[in-house]
Amino acid sequence: MPPASRSPRRRQASAQFFGVAAALAAISLVGCASSPQQSGHWIDPALGAKSGLLRTDKVLVACEAWDIAMRQNCQASLLSELQKRGAQPLVARESSLASGRDLDAQLAAEAAGVGARSVLVVALTPAAIGGGGFSGASIGLGGFSWGRGGGAGVGIDLPIGTGGWGSTGFAAQGRLTDISQNRLVWSTTFVAEPSRDFTAQVLELTGALVNAAQGSGLL
């Protein structure tokens, strides 16, 4: 018998922390790459290499982002990318996304209500800063309250007198929870090259995440 596992909340917190840490470790890579770079990946060994979890049952999808337009574009792109691969995605209600800090618990309840077996959440956070806007920004781990989940995130400190954001690269951390077993089963993180086109980054990041899910046997 395997040893008792940690609670779903602690596993999710660990995945969020290590996903962000991996994103920060990849900052040096994004400046020389034109496509999102994978900086972290984990899958529950018990899930198996070809589980088809996202293909065989409905999945509830949601995005966490500080900007509403980014969140909506993220969710629309996830919906499209998953549908193209034969999945049955459902977008979370706005009320679930805005009704409390414990996003995963809110979504688990909604997923059970609509007959979805799993929940796929993508958290978008700024992770790298390129030229064209300012210099001297520092990036570090810390608490954040963007979206509804809270928890570990990326903090950016701007020096006094800076002129604006310029080119910013975003990290997308995806986490998949199996509602039927109430456990986190998969997580991955991608970091995009800094640019001023946030919408293009969102589309590239969500596409990369879904491709990674397919490569992990989830589709």
C-alpha positions as CSV (number, residue, x, y, z in Angstrom):
1,M,0.0,0.0,0.0
2,P,1.4,3.5,-0.9
3,P,1.8,5.9,2.0
4,A,-1.0,8.3,2.9
5,S,-1.0,11.2,0.5
6,R,-1.2,14.9,1.5
7,S,-4.5,16.7,1.4
8,P,-5.7,18.0,-2.0
9,R,-5.2,21.6,-0.7
10,R,-1.6,21.0,0.2
11,R,-0.9,19.2,-3.1
12,Q,-2.4,22.1,-5.0
13,A,-0.4,24.6,-3.0
14,S,2.8,22.7,-3.7
15,A,2.1,22.5,-7.4
16,Q,1.5,26.2,-7.5
17,F,4.7,27.0,-5.6
18,F,6.9,24.7,-7.7
19,G,5.2,25.8,-10.9
20,V,6.0,29.5,-10.2
21,A,9.5,28.6,-9.1
22,A,10.1,26.7,-12.4
23,A,8.7,29.7,-14.3
24,L,11.2,32.0,-12.6
25,A,14.0,29.6,-13.4
26,A,13.1,29.8,-17.1
27,I,13.3,33.6,-17.3
28,S,16.8,33.4,-18.8
29,L,15.4,31.2,-21.6
30,V,12.5,33.2,-22.8
31,G,14.6,36.1,-24.2
32,C,16.1,33.8,-26.9
33,A,13.1,31.7,-27.8
34,S,10.1,32.6,-30.0
35,S,7.7,30.0,-28.6
36,P,6.7,29.3,-25.0
37,Q,9.2,27.2,-23.1
38,Q,8.1,24.5,-20.7
39,S,9.7,25.1,-17.3
40,G,8.0,22.5,-15.1
41,H,6.0,19.3,-15.5
42,W,4.5,16.8,-13.1
43,I,2.0,13.9,-13.4
44,D,0.6,11.6,-10.8
45,P,2.3,8.2,-11.4
46,A,-0.9,6.5,-10.5
47,L,-2.6,8.1,-13.5
48,G,-0.7,6.2,-16.1
49,A,0.8,7.2,-19.4
50,K,-2.4,7.0,-21.5
51,S,-5.3,7.8,-19.1
52,G,-7.3,9.9,-21.6
53,L,-8.8,11.7,-18.6
54,L,-9.5,14.9,-20.7
55,R,-10.9,12.9,-23.6
56,T,-13.3,10.4,-22.0
57,D,-15.3,12.7,-19.7
58,K,-16.4,16.3,-19.4
59,V,-13.8,18.8,-18.1
60,L,-14.5,22.2,-16.4
61,V,-12.0,24.8,-17.5
62,A,-11.2,28.2,-15.9
63,C,-8.4,30.8,-16.0
64,E,-6.9,33.0,-13.3
65,A,-5.6,36.3,-14.5
66,W,-5.3,39.9,-13.2
67,D,-6.9,41.2,-16.4
68,I,-10.5,40.2,-17.5
69,A,-9.7,40.3,-21.2
70,M,-6.7,37.9,-20.6
71,R,-8.9,35.6,-18.6
72,Q,-11.7,35.5,-21.2
73,N,-9.2,35.0,-24.1
74,C,-7.5,32.2,-22.1
75,Q,-10.8,30.4,-21.5
76,A,-12.0,30.8,-25.1
77,S,-8.6,29.4,-26.3
78,L,-8.7,26.5,-23.9
79,L,-12.2,25.6,-25.0
80,S,-11.2,25.7,-28.7
81,E,-7.9,23.8,-28.3
82,L,-9.6,21.0,-26.2
83,Q,-12.6,20.7,-28.6
84,K,-10.2,20.3,-31.6
85,R,-8.8,17.3,-29.8
86,G,-12.1,15.6,-29.1
87,A,-12.6,16.7,-25.5
88,Q,-15.8,18.0,-23.9
89,P,-14.8,21.2,-22.1
90,L,-17.2,23.4,-20.2
91,V,-16.3,27.0,-19.2
92,A,-16.7,27.8,-15.5
93,R,-19.4,30.3,-14.5
94,E,-18.4,33.9,-13.8
95,S,-20.0,33.5,-10.4
96,S,-17.7,30.7,-9.5
97,L,-14.6,32.7,-10.6
98,A,-15.6,35.7,-8.5
99,S,-17.3,34.3,-5.5
100,G,-14.4,33.4,-3.2
101,R,-10.8,32.9,-2.5
102,D,-10.9,29.0,-2.6
103,L,-11.2,28.7,-6.3
104,D,-10.5,25.0,-6.6
105,A,-13.3,24.2,-4.1
106,Q,-15.7,26.4,-5.9
107,L,-14.9,24.7,-9.2
108,A,-15.0,21.2,-7.8
109,A,-18.6,21.9,-6.6
110,E,-19.6,23.3,-10.0
111,A,-17.9,20.4,-11.9
112,A,-19.8,17.9,-9.9
113,G,-23.1,19.7,-10.6
114,V,-22.5,19.6,-14.4
115,G,-21.2,16.1,-14.6
116,A,-17.6,16.9,-15.2
117,R,-15.0,14.5,-13.9
118,S,-12.1,16.9,-13.8
119,V,-11.2,20.6,-13.5
120,L,-8.4,22.3,-15.5
121,V,-7.3,25.7,-14.2
122,V,-4.7,27.9,-15.9
123,A,-3.1,30.7,-13.9
124,L,-1.5,33.5,-15.8
125,T,1.2,35.6,-14.1
126,P,3.9,38.0,-15.3
127,A,7.2,36.2,-15.2
128,A,9.8,38.0,-17.4
129,I,10.4,41.5,-18.6
130,G,12.1,42.4,-21.8
131,G,13.4,45.6,-23.3
132,G,11.5,48.6,-24.5
133,G,9.7,49.6,-21.3
134,F,12.0,50.0,-18.4
135,S,15.0,48.4,-16.6
136,G,15.7,47.6,-13.0
137,A,12.6,45.6,-12.2
138,S,13.0,42.8,-9.7
139,I,11.0,39.6,-9.7
140,G,10.3,37.4,-6.7
141,L,8.0,34.9,-5.0
142,G,5.3,36.2,-2.7
143,G,1.6,36.3,-1.9
144,F,-0.8,37.6,-4.5
145,S,-4.6,38.1,-4.7
146,W,-5.1,38.2,-8.5
147,G,-8.1,36.2,-9.3
148,R,-9.8,34.2,-6.7
149,G,-7.3,31.6,-5.6
150,G,-4.6,33.5,-3.7
151,G,-1.5,31.6,-2.8
152,A,2.1,31.8,-4.0
153,G,2.7,34.0,-7.0
154,V,5.1,36.2,-8.8
155,G,5.7,39.7,-7.4
156,I,7.3,42.5,-9.5
157,D,8.8,45.6,-7.9
158,L,9.3,48.6,-10.2
159,P,11.9,51.2,-9.4
160,I,10.8,54.8,-8.9
161,G,10.5,56.7,-12.1
162,T,9.9,53.8,-14.4
163,G,7.9,54.6,-17.5
164,G,5.6,51.5,-17.9
165,W,5.4,47.8,-18.5
166,G,7.1,47.6,-21.9
167,S,7.5,44.0,-23.0
168,T,6.3,41.5,-20.5
169,G,6.5,37.7,-20.7
170,F,3.7,35.7,-18.9
171,A,3.9,32.3,-17.3
172,A,0.9,29.9,-17.6
173,Q,0.7,27.2,-14.9
174,G,-1.9,24.6,-15.6
175,R,-3.3,22.2,-13.0
176,L,-5.7,19.3,-13.5
177,T,-7.8,17.9,-10.6
178,D,-9.6,14.6,-10.8
179,I,-12.9,15.4,-9.1
180,S,-14.0,11.8,-8.8
181,Q,-10.9,11.1,-6.6
182,N,-10.5,14.6,-5.2
183,R,-6.8,14.8,-6.1
184,L,-4.4,16.8,-8.2
185,V,-3.1,14.6,-11.0
186,W,-1.2,16.8,-13.4
187,S,0.6,20.2,-13.6
188,T,2.8,22.0,-16.0
189,T,4.2,25.5,-16.6
190,F,5.1,27.4,-19.7
191,V,6.8,30.8,-20.0
192,A,6.3,33.1,-23.1
193,E,8.8,35.4,-24.6
194,P,8.3,39.0,-23.5
195,S,6.2,41.1,-25.8
196,R,3.6,43.8,-25.8
197,D,1.0,41.6,-27.4
198,F,-0.6,39.9,-24.3
199,T,-3.4,38.3,-26.4
200,A,-0.9,36.5,-28.6
201,Q,0.9,35.2,-25.6
202,V,-2.2,33.9,-24.1
203,L,-3.1,32.0,-27.3
204,E,0.4,30.5,-27.5
205,L,0.5,29.6,-23.9
206,T,-2.8,27.8,-23.8
207,G,-2.0,26.0,-27.0
208,A,1.3,24.8,-25.5
209,L,-0.5,23.7,-22.4
210,V,-3.0,21.6,-24.3
211,N,-0.2,20.1,-26.4
212,A,1.6,19.1,-23.2
213,A,-1.6,17.6,-21.9
214,Q,-1.9,15.5,-25.1
215,G,1.7,14.5,-24.7
216,S,1.0,13.3,-21.2
217,G,-1.7,11.0,-22.5
218,L,-4.6,13.1,-21.1
219,L,-6.1,13.5,-24.6
